[in-house]
Amino acid sequence: MKNQNKIYIIVTIIILIILILIMFLIYPALKDIKSISEQILLYKQQVISINGQNREFDNFKKRYDNYGYNLEKVDKLFVNSKDPVDFIQFLEKTARDSGISNDIKLDVSLLSKGFNSWPVINSNIYATGEFLNILKFFEKLDTGPYLMRIKNVTIKKSRQEPLVEVTFLVEAITK
């Protein structure tokens, strides 16, 4: 009976040692292996993504000559906020060509967010002319080379009978 108790005690001690080894050595090691393998998979995915981006960039560089002209055209759609002279000249020339007189007040300090959070430059315009000429002016602005929109239009009769006075705000997207 004494030998049998010794065997039970030894077996119990061995089982406790095995449980302690599993709890403190093997389980944390397995947990670390799992987290490291997840990180390796994540790094592999990032490498694959970066390789794909590099391929796309190389393709873009090869085709840049084809895209260059269109990119320059897109760049010209935006008003240069630091030097809006071309934009003002466009507004003045369009007004002259439409047969109206105008007074443009460009408010560069009021660069704001408009057009879905794009930066815009605001131009208050006061124009006098025949109603049809005003409509032609609006149409030319709408089909002009810049991305812009007309807001806050106020039209009233002028003291000179066939003419009307128009006040409106033009928001143009800037670079």
Secondary structure, DSSP 4 states (H G I P E B T S, - for coil): -HHHHHHHHHHHHHHHHHHHHIIIIIHHHHHHHHHHHHHHHHHHHHHHHHHHHHHHHHHHHHHHHHHHHHHHHHHTTSB-SS-THHHHHHHHHHHHHHT-EEEEEEEEEEEEEETTTEEEEEEEEEEEEEHHHHHHHHHHHHTSSS-EEEEEEEEEE-SSTTEEEEEEEEEEEB-
